[in-house]
Amino acid sequence: MTWHITEDAGAFRAAAHDHFAADPARNTVLLTLSEGARRRPIESARYGWWTEPGGKVTGAFLFTLPHEPALGPMPVEAARALVRALPDAAEVTGVRGERETAEAFAAELCGGSGGRAWTTTRRMRLYRLGAPTPPDPAPPGRARTASAEDIPLAVAWMRNFARDIGEDGDIDYTPNIEPRVADGRLHLWETDDGPVSMASVSPIVAGQARVSPVYTPPELRGRGYAGAVTGAVSRAALDAGAEQVLLFTDLSNPTSNALYQRLGYRPVTDHVGLTIS
């Protein structure tokens, strides 16, 4: 049993293809991030897959400095072994993944690093769309696909979304937004006063697509716009051929968890984000 680590996203996807195909929902983060990296190579990236005797892949991860490693589902022993196999382990300040896996990685890293400790800073739930259920009553307005003229607004909203979830809101998100608009994957909910909410969906990879981000300015929240635009972008993903439409919620926000369940989303598994200091 061993880890294989590469800086080539294409080689990673090829090696772990059967593993991802067996459960694309639980591997959604690795699939969407590595698909983006195949389109636009990322510097300082590490991709890895864990093989059992006989060569079967039973786990995978992705690590792009300065972000935390993203762990897919894997045996606990693989999570522990990754600490020893990862060249940049000493620089890791966090990890994300399913709870048992992420905690095994963090415990191994902290146990052998002279007094480091980890804390849980995020609790998330992965949902999968079942039977789509439109909001009833629907809020005023209509959904539309974002155009090039909407990019400055979407970039500003993406910065605010990043700040809301504790990520860097001071970087230029234009390279993140432009391909979403060019591919028709960013939708807006618009009233007579203009856009009031946005939602985007990832490219379809291995039959799955993931909704993120969903953002409504604070002064416009509580009016049903987020649910309406999420429903619209979810239907668009199904119409584009997605077999599974997924999204993550923050478990500390009961409002959003209840909202997505009313739209037809059902729980798949829970994730955590751990900070290591």
N, C-alpha and C positions, 0 to 999 in steps of 0.2 A: 504494500500500500504506500502510495507516494503522491506528492504534489508535483505538478508540472506547471512551470511559470513562464510566461512569454510577455513580450511587449506588443505582439501582433494580434489585433482584435479579430482579424479574419481566421487566423490559426486557432484561436480560442474558440470561436463559434463552430468551426469545423470539428474540433476535437470533442466538444461537449454537445454536439448536435442532438444525439439520441437522448441524452440526459435532459436537455431543455424540452425536447418534444414530448417527453413522458409527462411533464407537469409544467406547461408554460406559465400558468397563473402564478405559482409559487416562485418561479424564476423571472417574474416580470421585470424587476429592476435590472437584473443582469442583461436580459434580452434588449430592453430599450436603451440602456446606456451603451452597450457594446455595438448596437446598430448605429447609434449616433457616432461612435468612434470610428466605425467602418466608413462612414460618410465623410467625417472630418477627423483625421487622426489626432490623438491627444498626446501631448508630451508627458513624460513621467508617469505613464500608466503601466499597471501590472495586471495581467489576467491569468487565472490559474484554474486547473481542474484536478480533482482527486480521483485516482484510479485504485480499484480493488484488484486482488489477484485475478489474472485473466484479462485485465485491461478495461473492465467496466467502469465508466465514470459515474460516481455517486455524489459529487459535490463540486461547487465552483464558487469563485469569488472574483471581484473586480476592485482595484485600488488605484485611484488617481490622486496623487498628491496635489494640493494639500488636504483633499477631502478624506473622510474616513473610509476604510474598506467596507464594501457592500458584500455581505455573505449570502449566498443562496442556501437552500436547504441542503444539509450534509450531515454525516455522522458526527457525533460529538468528538470522537477521536480525531477526525479530520480537522475540526476547528482548532483543537489543541495543537495538532501538528503544524498547522499553518503558521503559528507564532514562530516556530523554529525554521520554517522554510522561507518566510517572507524576508527579503533582504532589507526592507525598510521598516521592519517591526519596531525599532527603537524610536521612530518618528511618529508612530501611530498615537493619536490623541483621542480617538473615538472609534466606534464600530457600529454597524447597523445590520439587522437581520432578524430572523425569527429568534424568540427569546432564548431558548435553550442553547442554540448555536452561538449567538452573540455573547452570552454570558460565559460559555465555555472558553471562547477565544479570549475574552477580557480577563478571566480568572487565571488563565495560563500566562498571559502577558504580565499581569501584575504580580503573580507569584514568583516570577523569576527576574524581576527588574528592580529589586531593592526598595521596596516600600511604596510602589505606585498603587493607586486605588482607582476603582471605577464606580460610577454612579449612573443610574438610569435617568436620562433627561427627556426622553420622548417615548411615548407609548402610542403605537399606531395599529390600525386594523385594516387589513386588505379585504375589499369587497369585490364581488363579481355580480354583474347584472344578470338577473333572472328575466322575469316578464316585465318589460318596460311599462312604467305607469306614469303618464304625464301628470304634472301638478294640477290639482283641481281644488279651487279655481285657479286658472292660469293668471299670472299677473299681466298688467297692461304691457303691450309691446309685441315684438316679434324677434325671432332669431335670424341672423344673417351671417354669412361667411365674411371674415375680415378681409380687407383689401390693403394694398400698399399704403393708402392714405391713413390707415389706422395704426401703422407701426409705431409712430411716436407715442401715442396714447397707450398702446399695449406694452411698450417698453417701460413706460412710467409705472403702469400697474404691476408689471412683473417685478420691478424694484420694490414696490410696496408689499407685494406678496412675499418676496424673499425676506424682508424685514419682519413680517408677521410670523414667519416660521423660524426665525432665528438665524437666517443665512445672510450672506453679504448683500446688502441692498445698495452698495455704492459702486458696483461694477456696471459696465455697459452690457445690457442684455439684448442689444440689437441682434448679435449673431444667433441668439437663442430664439428670438421672435421671428426673424425674417424667413427661415425655412418653414416654420409653422404656417405663416401666411401664404408663402409660395405654394405649399402643398395643399392648401385649403383645410388645414387642421385646426385653425383658430376660429372660434365662433364668438359672436357678440350678441347680447340681448340689447335691443334698442327700443327706446320709447320715442315719443315725439320730441323729447328734449335731447336725444342723442344716445350714445352707448351708455349702459348702466352696469353691465357685468360682462365678464368674459370667461371662457373655458376652452381648453385645448385638449387634444388627444395625441398620443404618440403614433408613429407609424405602426402599421400592423406587422408584427413579427411572430412567427410560429403560431399564427391564428389569433394572437392576443393583441389588444391595444389598451393603453392605460390613460385615463383622464387625469390631466394635471397640466397647469394649475387651474383652479377655479378661484376667481377673484371678483369681489364687489367692493367698491369704496365704502369706508365705514358709514358715511352719511346716507348711503342708499341701501344698507342692509336691513333685513327683516321685512322685505316687501315681496319676496318670492322670486327675485331675479336670478339668484344663484341656482335654484332648483330648475328654473325654466331653461337656462342656458346649458346646464349640465344634461338635462333631458335631451336637448337638441343635439348637442355634440355626441352624446351616447348613441342616439338614433343614426346620426351620420356615420359613426364608426361601424355600426351594424350594416348599414346600407353599402359601405365600402368593402364589406366582406369579412369583418372581424367575427370570429367565432366566440370570443370571450372579450367582454369589455370590463375593465377593472378600474379601481381607484383606491387610494389610501385615505383614511381619515385619522385625525388626531383624537385619541380616546378621551382627552381632557375636554373635548368640545361636544357635549351631548346634543347640541342643536344640529350640527352637521351630520352626526351619526344617525339621528332620527330622520333628517331630511333625505339622505341617500337611501335609506331603507324604504321610505315612502315612494321613492322613484323606482323601486324594484331591485335594489342592490342587496346582496346577501353576504354574510361574513364568510371568509375563506380561512384566514389565519391571522394571528397577531404578530406584530414586529415591535422591536425596541430600538432606540438609539442610545448608546452608552457613551459617556464622556470618561476618558482615562487621563488621570493627572498624577 
